[in-house]
């Protein structure tokens, strides 16, 4: 399993993560920030556990994020 973490409060809404991994990221109509699909919030961080096949696209999302608020970790 892969764990994806996002510090959403610091998101600037550039949509780089959505472009890299559209199956896991969406743009919120409410505030224009990117949302981690399936993410659960805890202390300001959104967290989602996903399958290995999403690793490459979400690493691309993390690397493309200009404010570096996305982390991808192996479990």
C-alpha positions in Angstrom: 0.0 0.0 0.0 1.0 3.6 -0.6 0.1 6.5 1.7 -0.5 9.9 0.2 -0.5 13.0 2.4 -1.5 16.5 1.5 -1.4 19.7 3.5 -4.4 21.1 1.8 -4.5 24.5 3.6 -1.3 25.5 1.8 -2.6 24.5 -1.6 -2.4 27.3 -4.2 -4.7 25.5 -6.7 -2.3 25.2 -9.6 -3.8 21.8 -10.6 -0.4 20.1 -11.2 -1.5 17.1 -9.1 -4.8 16.8 -11.0 -2.9 16.8 -14.3 -0.5 14.1 -13.1 -3.0 11.8 -11.3 -6.6 12.7 -12.3 -7.9 9.5 -10.7 -6.8 10.6 -7.2 -7.0 14.5 -7.4 -9.9 16.9 -8.0 -10.3 20.7 -8.0 -12.8 21.9 -5.4 -15.5 24.2 -6.7 -15.9 25.6 -3.3 -12.4 27.1 -2.9 -10.4 26.2 -6.0 -7.9 24.1 -4.1 -7.0 20.6 -5.0 -8.6 17.8 -3.0 -7.2 14.3 -2.4 -9.9 11.9 -3.5 -10.6 9.5 -0.6 -8.5 11.5 1.8 -9.3 11.8 5.5 -8.3 14.9 7.4 -6.4 14.7 10.6 -4.6 17.8 12.1 -4.5 19.7 8.8 -3.2 16.8 6.7 -5.4 14.7 4.4 -4.3 11.1 4.2 -5.3 8.3 1.8 -4.1 4.7 1.4 -4.0 3.5 -2.2 -2.7 0.5 -4.2 0.7 0.2 -5.7 -0.4 0.9 -9.2 -1.0 4.6 -8.3 2.5 5.1 -7.1 4.0 6.5 -10.3 1.3 9.0 -11.1 1.2 10.3 -7.5 4.9 10.6 -7.3 4.6 12.8 -10.4 1.9 14.8 -8.6 4.1 15.3 -5.6 7.1 16.3 -7.7 5.1 18.7 -9.8 3.6 20.5 -6.8 5.2 23.9 -6.7 4.6 24.4 -2.9 5.6 20.8 -2.0 2.6 20.0 0.1 2.2 16.4 -1.2 4.0 13.4 0.2 3.9 9.8 -1.1 5.2 7.1 1.2 5.5 3.3 1.0 3.6 1.5 3.8 
